[in-house]
């Protein structure tokens, strides 16, 4: 793929094409980075408390389509065709093993994004967990509690939470690898609802090349990344939050599990990936993975052309489905299929194939004149 197969390579391609804004001014990880990066495109800071930090890598549909190597208007049909069976292989070494040390989170430019946050948050990490022979990779927000402790938000019923409950039932801690600064398509795969244990093979299918994993000392495989933290999710609980969610409002404070870190591994000069809560990248990674699911569901009942989760609905709650209508029942069937594919939807609009679903004005005009 043109985007390369690493976070660093993707940044390099953006820079080559004049799409990466670079900021040399010294900034604090406390609020200042958010202020400078909010609403901007891809941006690279060379001095955040003395460290490198990049944000907004996938903050628009065009950037995500660029990572996939397809035009933005073809992204959803393209994703709908991709299976989950790419190649995954283990290797013996990775760039993140260049510097290995005791965990010390103060050595990373972990961002405090907004006033009122519970603390600094790691928001772009792929958390890999393993229980018995099963492996899961998922994006979890992680609140810093100290040099070697994090609070992790685990949604009940999700795979990481299931693994954690199984470990607790056996009187054990759940081993994890926390990867920061990964291949953008691996980050997307970890943000997508896929069949159990298929995150890495789906990432390989997305990028069209194998995903490589390195087995850590705690037994968990980690992908190539700028930074990898090794540790265990413990039985201890701590207050997690407040945290600004996708809607731009504060989520609840909850008692969540604590991760005890045992090792920190980084590249020689790591680039930290910051991800702004409620920003474009957050919305793209949460919303776009549902669009091909809706597309596939609607394709079973009507001639679907395209799907988009709209900006006004936080790229998550409102869908527009474009179809080739053949019968008067097609629109109703498409709406029902969309709601079944994405349980968090609140509103679905079905339009004809001559309506530009990427143009809010065209959509509103269609509502005004065709209903």
C-alpha positions as CSV (number, residue, x, y, z in Angstrom):
1,X,0.0,0.0,0.0
2,X,1.1,3.5,-0.7
3,X,0.8,4.5,2.9
4,X,3.6,2.3,4.1
5,X,3.3,-0.3,6.8
6,X,4.2,1.7,9.9
7,X,3.1,4.8,11.7
8,X,6.5,6.5,10.9
9,X,6.2,5.6,7.2
10,X,2.7,7.0,7.0
11,X,3.9,10.3,8.5
12,X,6.8,10.4,6.0
13,X,4.3,10.0,3.1
14,X,2.1,12.8,4.5
15,X,5.2,15.0,4.8
16,X,6.3,14.2,1.2
17,X,2.9,15.3,-0.1
18,X,2.8,18.5,1.9
19,X,0.0,17.3,4.1
20,X,1.9,17.3,7.4
21,X,2.1,20.5,9.4
22,X,5.3,20.7,11.6
23,X,5.6,22.7,14.8
24,X,9.0,23.3,16.4
25,X,7.8,25.5,19.3
26,X,8.1,23.9,22.7
27,X,4.8,23.0,24.1
28,X,3.4,21.4,27.3
29,X,1.6,18.1,27.2
30,X,-0.9,19.7,29.6
31,X,-3.6,21.3,27.4
32,X,-1.3,23.2,25.0
33,X,-1.1,20.4,22.4
34,X,-4.9,20.1,22.2
35,X,-5.2,23.9,21.7
36,X,-2.7,23.8,18.8
37,X,-4.0,20.6,17.1
38,X,-7.7,20.9,17.5
39,X,-9.5,21.2,14.2
40,X,-6.3,20.9,12.2
41,X,-5.1,18.2,9.8
42,X,-2.1,16.0,10.4
43,X,0.4,17.8,12.7
44,X,3.8,16.9,14.1
45,X,5.2,18.5,17.2
46,X,9.0,18.1,17.6
47,X,9.1,19.4,21.2
48,X,6.3,18.4,23.6
49,X,8.1,18.5,26.9
50,X,11.2,17.5,24.9
51,X,9.5,14.7,23.0
52,X,8.0,14.1,19.5
53,X,4.3,13.8,19.1
54,X,2.0,13.5,16.1
55,X,-1.8,13.9,15.9
56,X,-4.7,13.8,13.5
57,X,-3.2,11.2,11.2
58,X,-6.7,9.8,10.3
59,X,-8.8,12.8,11.1
60,X,-10.7,12.9,7.8
61,X,-12.3,10.4,5.4
62,X,-9.8,11.4,2.8
63,X,-6.9,10.6,5.1
64,X,-8.4,7.2,6.0
65,X,-9.0,6.5,2.4
66,X,-5.4,7.4,1.7
67,X,-4.2,4.9,4.2
68,X,-6.3,2.3,2.5
69,X,-5.1,3.3,-1.0
70,X,-8.5,4.0,-2.4
71,X,-10.5,7.2,-3.4
72,X,-12.6,8.5,-0.5
73,X,-15.8,8.0,-2.5
74,X,-15.0,4.3,-2.9
75,X,-13.9,3.6,0.7
76,X,-17.1,2.0,2.0
77,X,-17.7,-0.5,-0.9
78,X,-14.0,-1.3,-0.7
79,X,-14.1,-2.1,3.0
80,X,-17.3,-4.1,2.6
81,X,-15.4,-6.5,0.3
82,X,-12.5,-7.1,2.6
83,X,-12.4,-10.3,4.6
84,X,-10.7,-11.1,7.9
85,X,-8.1,-13.7,6.8
86,X,-4.9,-11.8,6.2
87,X,-1.5,-13.3,7.1
88,X,-0.1,-12.9,10.7
89,X,3.3,-14.1,11.6
90,X,5.6,-13.9,14.6
91,X,9.1,-12.4,14.4
92,X,12.0,-12.2,16.9
93,X,12.6,-8.4,17.0
94,X,11.1,-5.0,16.4
95,X,12.1,-1.4,16.4
96,X,10.4,-0.8,19.7
97,X,13.0,-3.1,21.3
98,X,15.8,-0.5,20.7
99,X,15.4,0.9,24.2
100,X,14.2,-1.3,27.0
101,X,13.8,0.0,30.6
102,X,11.7,0.0,33.7
103,X,8.3,1.6,33.2
104,X,8.2,5.3,33.7
105,X,5.3,7.1,32.1
106,X,6.7,10.5,32.9
107,X,9.2,9.9,30.1
108,X,6.4,10.0,27.5
109,X,4.4,13.1,26.4
110,X,1.1,11.7,27.5
111,X,-1.5,14.4,27.0
112,X,-4.0,16.1,29.3
113,X,-6.5,17.1,26.7
114,X,-9.1,19.3,28.4
115,X,-9.6,21.1,31.7
116,X,-11.6,18.8,33.9
117,X,-9.9,15.6,32.7
118,X,-9.2,13.0,35.3
119,X,-5.5,13.2,34.4
120,X,-3.2,12.5,31.4
121,X,-4.7,9.9,29.0
122,X,-3.2,7.5,26.5
123,X,-5.9,7.5,23.8
124,X,-4.3,5.9,20.7
125,X,-3.1,2.6,22.3
126,X,-3.9,-0.8,20.9
127,X,-4.2,-3.0,24.0
128,X,-3.4,-6.6,23.2
129,X,-4.5,-9.2,25.8
130,X,-4.2,-13.0,25.9
131,X,-6.0,-15.5,28.0
132,X,-5.1,-19.1,27.5
133,X,-4.7,-19.4,23.7
134,X,-7.0,-16.6,22.8
135,X,-5.7,-13.2,21.7
136,X,-7.6,-9.9,21.5
137,X,-6.6,-6.4,20.3
138,X,-8.7,-3.4,21.1
139,X,-8.4,0.4,21.6
140,X,-8.9,1.3,25.3
141,X,-8.4,4.7,26.9
142,X,-5.8,4.6,29.7
143,X,-5.6,7.2,32.5
144,X,-2.2,7.7,34.1
145,X,-2.2,7.0,37.8
146,X,1.6,7.1,38.3
147,X,4.9,6.2,36.8
148,X,3.9,2.6,36.3
149,X,0.2,2.4,36.8
150,X,-2.8,3.1,34.5
151,X,-6.6,2.9,34.9
152,X,-8.2,1.2,31.9
153,X,-11.7,1.6,30.8
154,X,-13.2,-1.8,30.1
155,X,-16.7,-2.0,28.6
156,X,-18.5,-5.0,30.2
157,X,-19.1,-7.8,27.7
158,X,-16.3,-6.8,25.3
159,X,-13.6,-9.3,24.6
160,X,-10.9,-7.7,26.9
161,X,-13.4,-7.5,29.7
162,X,-14.3,-11.2,29.1
163,X,-10.6,-12.2,29.3
164,X,-10.2,-10.1,32.4
165,X,-13.1,-11.7,34.2
166,X,-11.8,-15.2,33.3
167,X,-8.4,-14.3,34.7
168,X,-9.9,-13.0,37.9
169,X,-12.0,-16.1,38.3
170,X,-8.7,-18.1,38.3
171,X,-7.1,-15.7,40.7
172,X,-4.7,-14.4,38.1
173,X,-3.9,-11.1,36.4
174,X,-4.4,-10.6,32.7
175,X,-1.2,-10.0,30.8
176,X,-1.3,-7.2,28.2
177,X,0.9,-5.4,25.7
178,X,0.1,-1.7,25.1
179,X,1.2,-0.5,21.6
180,X,1.4,3.2,20.8
181,X,2.2,4.6,17.4
182,X,1.2,1.6,15.2
183,X,0.4,1.2,11.5
184,X,-2.8,3.3,11.0
185,X,-4.6,0.4,9.4
186,X,-3.8,-1.8,12.4
187,X,-5.2,0.9,14.6
188,X,-8.4,0.9,12.4
189,X,-8.6,-2.9,12.7
190,X,-8.4,-2.7,16.4
191,X,-11.2,-0.2,16.4
192,X,-13.5,-2.4,14.4
193,X,-15.9,-5.1,15.5
194,X,-14.5,-8.2,13.9
195,X,-15.0,-11.9,14.7
196,X,-13.1,-13.1,17.9
197,X,-9.3,-13.1,17.5
198,X,-9.4,-11.6,14.0
199,X,-8.1,-8.1,14.6
200,X,-4.5,-8.8,13.4
201,X,-5.6,-10.9,10.4
202,X,-8.1,-8.1,9.5
203,X,-5.4,-5.5,9.7
204,X,-3.3,-7.7,7.3
205,X,-6.2,-7.9,4.9
206,X,-6.7,-4.1,5.1
207,X,-3.1,-3.4,4.2
208,X,-2.5,-6.3,1.8
209,X,0.6,-7.5,3.6
210,X,1.4,-9.6,6.7
211,X,1.1,-8.2,10.2
212,X,4.2,-9.1,12.3
213,X,4.1,-9.7,16.1
214,X,6.8,-10.0,18.7
215,X,6.2,-12.2,21.8
216,X,6.9,-10.3,25.0
217,X,8.2,-11.7,28.3
218,X,4.6,-11.9,29.7
219,X,3.6,-14.1,26.8
220,X,1.5,-11.5,24.9
221,X,2.3,-10.7,21.2
222,X,2.9,-7.0,20.3
223,X,2.8,-5.4,16.8
224,X,5.5,-3.1,15.5
225,X,5.0,0.3,17.2
226,X,6.9,3.4,18.4
227,X,6.2,2.5,22.1
228,X,5.2,-0.8,23.8
229,X,4.3,-1.1,27.4
230,X,4.2,-4.6,29.0
231,X,2.0,-5.2,32.0
232,X,-0.9,-6.9,33.7
233,X,-4.5,-5.9,34.4
234,X,-4.9,-6.4,38.1
235,X,-7.7,-6.9,40.6
236,X,-7.2,-3.4,41.9
237,X,-9.7,-0.7,41.0
238,X,-9.3,3.1,40.8
239,X,-11.4,6.0,39.8
240,X,-11.2,6.5,36.0
241,X,-12.3,9.9,34.5
242,X,-13.7,12.4,33.9
243,X,-13.0,11.9,30.1
244,X,-14.5,13.7,27.1
245,X,-16.3,11.2,24.9
246,X,-17.1,11.2,21.2
247,X,-20.0,13.7,21.7
248,X,-17.7,16.3,23.3
249,X,-19.3,15.7,26.7
250,X,-17.8,14.3,29.8
251,X,-18.2,10.6,30.4
252,X,-19.0,9.2,33.9
253,X,-16.3,8.6,36.5
254,X,-16.1,4.8,37.2
255,X,-14.1,2.4,39.3
256,X,-12.0,0.6,36.7
257,X,-9.2,-1.9,36.7
258,X,-5.6,-0.9,37.3
259,X,-2.8,-1.9,34.9
260,X,0.5,-2.6,36.6
261,X,3.3,-2.0,34.1
262,X,6.4,-4.2,34.2
263,X,8.5,-2.9,31.2
264,X,8.7,0.0,28.8
265,X,10.1,-0.4,25.3
266,X,10.6,2.3,22.7
267,X,12.3,3.1,19.5
268,X,15.5,5.1,19.9
269,X,13.7,8.4,19.2
270,X,10.0,7.5,19.6
271,X,7.1,9.5,18.1
272,X,4.1,9.5,20.5
273,X,0.7,9.3,18.8
274,X,-1.8,11.6,20.4
275,X,-5.5,11.2,19.6
276,X,-7.8,14.0,20.5
277,X,-11.0,12.9,22.3
278,X,-14.1,14.0,20.2
279,X,-11.7,15.1,17.5
280,X,-11.8,14.0,13.9
281,X,-9.5,11.0,14.3
282,X,-11.6,9.7,17.3
283,X,-14.8,10.0,15.2
284,X,-13.3,8.4,12.1
285,X,-12.0,5.4,14.0
286,X,-15.3,4.9,15.9
287,X,-17.7,5.6,13.1
288,X,-16.2,4.5,9.8
289,X,-15.8,0.8,10.7
290,X,-19.7,0.6,11.1
291,X,-20.3,2.0,7.6
292,X,-19.3,-1.3,5.7
293,X,-21.3,-3.3,8.3
294,X,-24.4,-1.2,7.4
295,X,-23.5,-1.5,3.7
296,X,-23.4,-5.2,3.8
297,X,-26.6,-5.5,5.9
298,X,-28.5,-3.2,3.4
299,X,-27.1,-5.1,0.4
300,X,-29.0,-8.1,1.5
301,X,-32.4,-6.3,1.1
302,X,-31.8,-3.5,-1.4
303,X,-29.4,-2.3,-4.1
304,X,-27.0,-0.2,-1.9
305,X,-24.6,2.3,-3.4
306,X,-22.9,3.9,-0.4
307,X,-23.2,4.7,3.3
308,X,-22.0,7.5,5.5
309,X,-22.3,8.4,9.2
310,X,-22.7,12.1,9.1
311,X,-20.6,14.8,10.8
312,X,-23.6,16.3,12.6
313,X,-24.3,12.9,14.2
314,X,-20.7,12.8,15.5
315,X,-19.9,10.4,12.6
316,X,-21.6,7.7,14.7
317,X,-25.3,8.2,15.5
318,X,-26.8,9.3,12.1
319,X,-26.5,7.4,8.9
320,X,-27.3,8.2,5.3
321,X,-27.8,5.2,3.0
322,X,-27.7,5.6,-0.8
323,X,-29.7,3.0,-2.7
324,X,-30.9,2.1,-6.2
325,X,-34.6,1.9,-5.5
326,X,-36.4,-0.9,-7.3
327,X,-39.6,-1.2,-5.2
328,X,-41.4,1.1,-2.7
329,X,-40.4,-1.2,0.1
330,X,-36.7,-0.9,-0.5
331,X,-36.2,2.2,1.7
332,X,-38.0,0.7,4.6
333,X,-36.0,-2.5,4.4
334,X,-32.8,-0.5,4.1
335,X,-33.6,1.5,7.3
336,X,-34.4,-1.7,9.2
337,X,-31.2,-3.3,8.1
338,X,-29.1,-0.2,9.0
339,X,-30.5,-0.2,12.6
340,X,-29.8,-3.9,12.9
341,X,-26.2,-3.4,11.8
342,X,-25.4,-0.6,14.1
343,X,-27.2,-0.6,17.4
344,X,-26.2,2.9,18.4
345,X,-27.9,4.6,15.4
346,X,-30.6,7.2,16.3
347,X,-31.5,8.3,12.8
348,X,-31.3,6.8,9.3
349,X,-31.9,8.7,6.0
350,X,-32.3,6.7,2.8
351,X,-31.7,8.6,-0.5
352,X,-31.7,7.8,-4.2
353,X,-28.5,7.3,-6.1
354,X,-28.5,10.8,-7.7
355,X,-28.1,12.5,-4.3
356,X,-24.6,13.3,-3.2
357,X,-24.4,11.9,0.3
358,X,-21.2,13.7,1.0
359,X,-22.9,17.1,0.5
360,X,-25.0,18.2,3.4
361,X,-26.7,20.9,1.3
362,X,-27.7,18.3,-1.3
363,X,-29.1,16.1,1.4
364,X,-31.1,18.9,3.0
365,X,-32.4,20.0,-0.4
366,X,-33.5,16.4,-1.1
367,X,-35.4,16.2,2.2
368,X,-37.1,19.6,1.4
369,X,-38.2,18.7,-2.1
370,X,-38.7,14.9,-2.3
371,X,-40.5,14.0,0.9
